[in-house]
Amino acid sequence: MPRAIARPDADALVIEYVRGTPLLEMQSRRPVGEAIGRIEELVATLHARGVIHGDLHQENVLIDEDGNVFLLDWATAHVFSSRRRALEKWVFDEYRALDLRAVAKIKIFFARERMTPDEYNRLADSSRAYRLVKRVRRAGDALRGKKSHDRLERAMYKFRVERAEDELSPDEEALRQKFQRKKLKDD
């Protein structure tokens, strides 16, 4: 992770400049596939220390020329004490689930072969906090007259276009079916 240089006030953190390429812009899947393990390690280390990132996605992961991985955009991050009360534990668990779901989304694009059954389930089963945010977002989109576009739906569409359904592994097929049931339920 980039080193913190200064904290000018309670709401700002100055970090070192790191030259690299956002994961979103990576052309080759091979170097990205190798970096996936490091992303998983970073997130596991954060969670073990009571830190959640809260905004992991392809634009907030930077890979330098040497293959080092950096997590960016810590605006939504939060540090939880090791002695969490019930509400703090629930919030930590919910945000932890969002971080883990984000890692699974990255893996399905760049290292699908490394997906585990638990990660497929994370993509299909969102946390309660995620579902709440999604409902609020849909309501806002409806008020503005915009059609809501679910990122998971786009990921699954891309996934289906890239591979014929008869090529799906049992875990992938279970995810596809679970997603279709959930979509029918939401509509």
BELMO-V53059 format. One record per residue. BURIAL is # if it has 16 or more other ideal C-beta (glycine too) atoms within 10 Angstrom, else .. D_CENTER is the distance of its C-alpha to the mean C-alpha in Angstrom with 1 decimal. Layout:
BEGIN
[[BURIAL | D_CENTER] [BURIAL | D_CENTER]]
END
This chain:
BEGIN
[[# | 16.8] [# | 19.2] [. | 22.1] [. | 22.9] [. | 26.3] [. | 27.3] [. | 26.5] [. | 28.8] [. | 28.2] [. | 26.0] [. | 23.5] [. | 23.2] [. | 22.4] [. | 23.7] [. | 22.0] [. | 23.5] [. | 23.1] [. | 21.4] [. | 22.4] [# | 19.7] [. | 17.8] [. | 14.3] [# | 12.2] [. | 12.5] [. | 16.3] [# | 16.7] [. | 19.5] [. | 19.9] [. | 17.5] [. | 19.6] [. | 18.8] [# | 15.1] [# | 15.5] [. | 17.3] [# | 14.8] [# | 12.1] [. | 14.2] [. | 14.3] [# | 10.6] [# | 10.8] [. | 14.0] [# | 12.9] [# | 10.3] [. | 13.1] [. | 15.6] [# | 14.1] [# | 13.9] [. | 17.4] [. | 18.7] [# | 17.5] [# | 15.0] [# | 11.6] [# | 9.7] [# | 8.5] [# | 7.2] [# | 4.7] [. | 5.0] [# | 8.0] [. | 10.6] [# | 9.8] [# | 10.3] [# | 14.0] [# | 16.2] [. | 19.9] [. | 22.9] [. | 23.2] [. | 19.7] [. | 18.7] [# | 15.0] [# | 14.5] [# | 11.7] [# | 12.8] [. | 13.1] [# | 13.8] [. | 15.2] [. | 13.2] [# | 13.3] [. | 15.9] [. | 18.1] [# | 19.5] [. | 22.9] [. | 23.5] [. | 25.9] [. | 23.7] [. | 25.7] [. | 24.7] [. | 22.9] [. | 21.1] [. | 20.1] [. | 18.8] [# | 16.7] [# | 15.4] [# | 14.6] [. | 12.8] [# | 10.6] [# | 10.2] [# | 9.2] [# | 6.4] [# | 5.2] [# | 6.2] [# | 4.9] [# | 1.2] [# | 4.4] [# | 6.3] [# | 5.5] [# | 6.4] [# | 9.1] [# | 10.6] [# | 11.3] [# | 12.7] [# | 13.8] [. | 14.3] [. | 17.4] [. | 15.5] [# | 13.6] [. | 15.1] [. | 16.4] [. | 14.2] [# | 11.0] [# | 12.7] [. | 13.6] [# | 10.1] [# | 9.5] [# | 13.0] [. | 13.2] [# | 11.2] [# | 12.2] [. | 15.3] [. | 13.8] [# | 11.3] [. | 14.4] [. | 16.5] [. | 14.5] [# | 14.5] [. | 18.2] [. | 19.0] [. | 17.3] [. | 19.3] [. | 22.4] [. | 22.1] [. | 21.8] [. | 24.8] [. | 26.8] [. | 26.3] [. | 27.2] [. | 23.9] [. | 22.5] [. | 18.9] [. | 16.6] [. | 13.8] [. | 10.9] [# | 10.8] [. | 14.5] [. | 14.5] [. | 12.4] [# | 14.8] [. | 17.7] [. | 17.0] [# | 16.7] [. | 20.0] [. | 21.7] [. | 21.0] [. | 22.4] [. | 25.3] [. | 24.8] [. | 27.4] [. | 25.3] [# | 22.5] [. | 22.3] [. | 22.9] [. | 19.3] [# | 18.2] [. | 21.2] [. | 20.4] [# | 16.9] [# | 18.7] [. | 21.3] [. | 19.2] [# | 17.3] [. | 20.7] [. | 22.2] [. | 19.5] [. | 20.0] [. | 23.7] [. | 23.4] [. | 21.5] [. | 24.0]]
END
